[in-house]
């Protein structure tokens, strides 16, 4: 199943003013939710904060209840060996097939010498199939 | 030979005049219909929009003086009803009812800002898509009403809860 090979990512809309990240992460913290990875993209006036957490459904519920505008999207979590050329292999596999990377961010894996690359692509389903075929290890969504 | 706008630049003198006259008539009709100031000013000059048909008729139009701008400030020269702005915004699915119109000043200019509350369905994980949404709303206001507005995406929580008219439009200008 292609869907199992995707991770749920939470996107949160925030105006560019102090303490928005603090309020959002406070809610996650109080509800015992662990943030695995996150990244911020901003335009100066507003930004979006993207999270990968251990419990996406609970995060969405609690953030909504607190009045945040949030949405859920699928992304790929890709295990990346800690050695030269790792990102090159991934990016070549996608570009050879004309799949565009919309954004990506990384976090250190619990497994030593591995990093996890979070990836959003123009054609996510094809990207999952292709990377699996090429022998990359995709992080499975937690049950 | 290259043209920036092949259609307009290659019009015959006759066609160009017709275009100018059509635009003049539209401008005069719009000013008369939507601006109370011009309705009165045309009235006291004894001019009706139907008198302005040809370019030569421009001499029949009354002048607008510096003192007029001063005396009618701040809203006396408005010529687009707020309800029109609202109906354009309501027709954009991502906007719906989640907006507020703010009128403010920067130096000598009035600035119209439209604050749009982002809904979950409009919230994309791609920031480019949100920036395009801002541009699309601004373009719609420009195309339909010829109004230049700055569009700002905001958190819905910062907009007033009530959809009452008084809170939909906020005027921050000091007279």
Interface residues (C-beta under 8 A of the other chain):
Chain A: X9 X11 X13 X14 X15 X41 X42 X43 X45 X46 X47 X48 X50 X67 X68 X69 X70 X71 X73 X75 X102 X103 X120
Chain B: X118 X119 X120 X121 X123 X124 X125 X126 X127 X130 X131 X152 X153 X154 X155 X156 X157 X158
